[in-house]
Amino acid sequence: MAPRSIRRAAVAGLAVAALFGSAACGSGFDDSGDEAQSSGPAKLEILIGSSGEAETKAVQEAAAKWAGASGNTATVTPAQDLTQQLGQALAGGNPPDVFYVDASRFADYASVGALEPYGDKISKPDDFYGSLRQTFTYDGTFYCVPKDFSTLALQINTDLWAKAGLTDADIPTTWDQLTATSRKLKAAGQVPLVVADTRDRIGAFMVQAGGWLTSEDGKQATGDTPENVQALGYVKTLLAEGLARYPKQLDAGWGGEAFGKGKAVMTIEGNWIKGALQNDFPNVKYKVVPLPAGPKGQGTLSFTNCWGIAAKSKHKEQAIRFVEAMTAGEQQMTFAKAFGVMPSRQSVRDQYTQQFPNDKPFIDGAEYAQGPVNAPKMDSVLKDLDTGLNTLATGDPKAILARFDQNAKAALGGS
């Protein structure tokens, strides 16, 4: 099974519907009636979507340290299903003070006033990578600061690479080189590349071609463009020629599993693959390199959460100070060492790469990364796009993208 970092939480339909419904009926989150701010010691409730015991322990320890120094208390609870629990809490009017917000759900919450827009109240907000700030900006307002992030890169099984007679000179840095190298691997009897059949992987090719699914402000559908058609067309040729395979074609649940089992020489995954391989396939030798550049240059995708603060919290100032402590450079490095995330502050980038030199291609990707679609009510539209990408090998790229645009315009028009 894929690690949490690359799995999308199941959509809690009733909770999300209630969230939008409560706002539409006049009981939205920007009502100020009974929300007098508490100025004394606060009892903060923090809800996180933890990747496992290591993350839970690290966040709880950091929260206890902050609470001890500030005179407040901070209770950290790992959610069983963050999307469902948070959606229900927000819709019910009694949300936690601070909580993880996945980038793919951010616009849903921001659009109904569920989030406190505190981003610029954190010290040195420009220290956060620009692509991450944009991910958590809605209608021109920087709402919440990114807690950490991941990007995609190319992983190469060095034993299988050498077995096929390839050297470092064959490491692809462009689409043309990726095709040429993949043909060499196929000729040697190997499956060259395994890549997931979703926008969260194939979307990187769109960025490399100069395209993306929506405009920068998230208000316009931009799927059916020559750049995106070119990107999907290229991936289709890889699939049709047998140079790339989807995980299910290799009896694997995700690219990292197929890669770990030696069923493909290369895969496109994020820095979460390091922990997964250590746990499940510790004997696999591999290296990480940047994704090959496309016609418009380098491109990758970023995945992130922000520290959301509830608009209904009675302890907003204390909550902001809590987030300040959680996103300090030293604390972010502590988290990086504890559970493998990359710091969202640029000021500790050199420190991170010195500590984790093999992860440099991942953190370098922040300079040319595209975040998730940043618009509300797009979940079903994006799921439908993934359904189209599932059949890309035999499908029509332009038709897939035109369908996305049609669906996206309907959703965006109603937002």
NORNOR-V265394 format. One record per residue. RES is the residue in one letter. PSI is psi in degrees with one decimal (* if undefined). BURIAL is b if it has 9 or more other ideal C-beta (glycine too) atoms within 8 Angstrom, else e. Layout:
RES PSI BURIAL
RES PSI BURIAL
//
This chain:
M 143.4 e
A 146.3 e
P 162.9 b
R -34.7 e
S -25.7 b
I 7.1 b
R 139.6 e
R 132.6 e
A 143.9 b
A 137.7 e
V 126.5 e
A 86.6 b
G -48.1 e
L -40.5 e
A -43.9 b
V -39.2 b
A -41.3 e
A -35.8 b
L -49.5 b
F -37.1 b
G -41.0 b
S -35.1 b
A -41.2 b
A -28.2 e
C 10.1 e
G 3.1 e
S 46.5 e
G -177.6 b
F -6.0 b
D 5.1 e
D 138.1 e
S 4.6 e
G -65.7 e
D 31.9 e
E 48.0 e
A 133.9 e
Q 137.2 e
S 126.1 e
S -14.4 e
G -165.4 e
P 137.7 e
A 151.5 b
K 91.6 b
L 137.0 b
E 124.7 b
I 125.0 b
L 124.6 b
I 153.8 b
G 88.4 b
S 144.4 b
S -9.7 b
G -173.0 e
E -37.5 e
A -42.8 b
E -44.8 b
T -47.4 b
K -42.7 b
A -43.3 b
V -40.3 b
Q -40.3 b
E -41.9 e
A -38.8 b
A -40.8 b
A -38.7 b
K -45.0 b
W -44.4 b
A -42.7 b
G -35.1 e
A -26.2 e
S -14.8 e
G 3.2 e
N 177.9 b
T 152.1 e
A 114.0 b
T 117.0 b
V 123.1 b
T 121.6 b
P 127.1 e
A 147.5 b
Q -39.2 e
D 96.2 b
L -44.7 b
T -46.6 b
Q -48.6 b
Q -40.8 b
L -42.9 b
G -42.9 b
Q -40.9 b
A -42.1 b
L -44.4 b
A -31.3 b
G -6.4 e
G 10.1 e
N 62.7 e
P 161.6 b
P 160.3 b
D -42.3 b
V 144.0 b
F 155.2 b
Y 138.9 b
V 115.0 b
D 141.7 b
A -33.4 b
S -14.3 b
R -7.8 b
F -50.2 b
A -32.3 b
D -44.5 b
Y -42.2 b
A -36.3 b
S -21.0 b
V 11.6 b
G 21.7 b
A -19.0 b
L 141.5 b
E 125.3 b
P 85.0 b
Y 1.5 b
G -43.2 b
D -0.7 e
K -8.5 e
I 143.7 b
S 139.5 e
K 59.9 e
P -26.9 b
D -7.9 e
D -20.3 e
F 141.5 b
Y 138.8 b
G -40.8 e
S -31.5 b
L -37.8 b
R -42.2 b
Q -37.3 b
T -34.7 b
F 30.3 b
T 129.3 b
Y 127.9 b
D 40.2 e
G 1.4 e
T 129.6 e
F 104.0 b
Y -51.4 b
C 148.8 b
V 141.5 b
P 134.9 b
K -30.9 b
D -172.9 b
F 167.9 b
S 154.5 b
T 169.4 b
L 146.7 b
A 179.8 b
L 127.2 b
Q 137.9 b
I 125.2 b
N 108.0 b
T -30.2 b
D -46.8 e
L -34.0 b
W -50.6 b
A -36.9 e
K -32.8 e
A 0.2 b
G 17.2 e
L 154.8 b
T -177.5 e
D -24.5 e
A -18.2 e
D -4.0 b
I 120.9 e
P 134.4 b
T -3.8 e
T 167.0 b
W -44.5 b
D -40.8 e
Q -34.2 b
L -41.6 b
T -46.9 b
A -45.2 b
T -40.0 b
S -36.1 b
R -37.0 b
K -42.5 b
L -40.9 b
K -40.2 b
A -25.9 e
A 6.9 b
G 15.4 e
Q 153.2 b
V 116.6 b
P -49.8 b
L 136.2 b
V 129.9 b
V 138.8 b
A 148.5 b
D 45.7 b
T 167.5 e
R -23.4 b
D -4.0 b
R -53.1 b
I -26.4 b
G -26.3 b
A -35.2 b
F -33.6 b
M -44.5 b
V -40.9 b
Q -24.8 b
A -3.2 b
G 13.9 b
G 179.6 b
W 172.7 b
L -28.9 b
T 163.7 b
S 166.5 e
E -34.5 e
D 0.5 e
G 10.5 b
K -13.6 e
Q 139.3 e
A 130.2 b
T 33.9 b
G -50.2 b
D 76.7 b
T 159.3 b
P -35.5 e
E -46.5 b
N -36.9 b
V -41.4 b
Q -42.2 b
A -49.7 b
L -32.6 b
G -39.1 b
Y -46.1 b
V -38.7 b
K -40.0 b
T -36.2 b
L -43.1 b
L -44.3 b
A -32.3 e
E -1.1 e
G 19.0 e
L -16.9 b
A 150.7 b
R 149.9 b
Y 153.0 b
P -41.6 b
K -25.6 e
Q -16.4 e
L 20.2 b
D 43.2 e
A 151.5 b
G -24.4 e
W 170.5 b
G -37.4 b
G -34.3 b
E -47.3 b
A -41.6 b
F -45.0 b
G -33.1 b
K 0.7 b
G 20.8 e
K -10.5 b
A 149.2 b
V -31.5 b
M 153.3 b
T 163.4 b
I 105.6 b
E 174.9 b
G -178.0 b
N -8.5 b
W -19.0 b
I -25.9 b
K -50.6 b
G -37.7 b
A -42.4 b
L -38.5 b
Q -39.4 e
N -44.2 e
D -28.6 e
F 63.4 e
P -15.2 e
N -3.5 e
V 127.6 b
K 130.9 e
Y 164.8 b
K 157.8 e
V 130.8 b
V 160.9 e
P 153.7 b
L 143.9 b
P 142.4 b
A 148.9 b
G -164.6 b
P -28.7 e
K 12.5 e
G -163.3 e
Q 150.7 b
G 143.1 b
T 179.6 b
L 147.8 b
S 150.9 b
F 133.8 b
T 163.0 b
N 153.4 b
C 164.7 b
W 99.5 b
G 145.0 b
I 130.0 b
A 133.8 b
A -25.3 b
K 0.9 b
S 139.9 b
K 5.0 b
H 48.1 b
K -43.1 b
E -42.3 e
Q -36.3 b
A -40.7 b
I -41.4 b
R -34.2 b
F -47.8 b
V -38.1 b
E -45.0 b
A -38.2 b
M -23.6 b
T 11.1 b
A 147.7 e
G -45.3 b
E -41.2 e
Q -37.1 b
Q -36.3 b
M -35.6 b
T -44.0 b
F -40.3 b
A -42.7 b
K -31.4 e
A -41.2 b
F 24.0 b
G 14.9 e
V 166.2 b
M 134.7 b
P 141.9 b
S -7.6 b
R 129.4 b
Q -26.1 e
S -17.1 e
V 15.4 b
R -47.9 b
D -39.7 e
Q -40.0 b
Y -46.2 b
T -28.6 b
Q -37.9 e
Q -36.8 b
F 70.2 b
P -30.6 e
N -15.6 e
D 7.3 b
K -41.5 b
P -31.6 b
F -50.1 b
I -29.3 b
D -27.8 e
G -16.6 b
A -27.3 b
E -21.6 e
Y 29.4 b
A 148.3 b
Q 129.4 b
G 176.2 b
P 165.7 e
V 127.8 b
N 71.4 b
A 147.5 b
P 161.5 b
K 28.4 b
M 2.0 b
D -49.9 b
S -32.1 e
V -43.0 b
L -35.2 b
K -38.7 e
D -37.8 b
L -44.2 b
D -37.5 b
T -40.5 e
G -41.4 b
L -26.6 b
N -30.9 e
T 23.9 e
L -32.7 b
A -32.6 e
T -1.3 e
G 178.3 b
D 111.5 e
P -43.7 b
K -39.2 e
A -39.0 e
I -44.0 b
L -34.9 b
A -38.4 b
R -40.6 b
F -48.5 b
D -42.5 b
Q -46.7 e
N -41.6 b
A -40.5 b
K -37.3 b
A -42.4 e
A -44.6 b
L -33.6 b
G -25.7 e
G 4.5 e
S * e
//
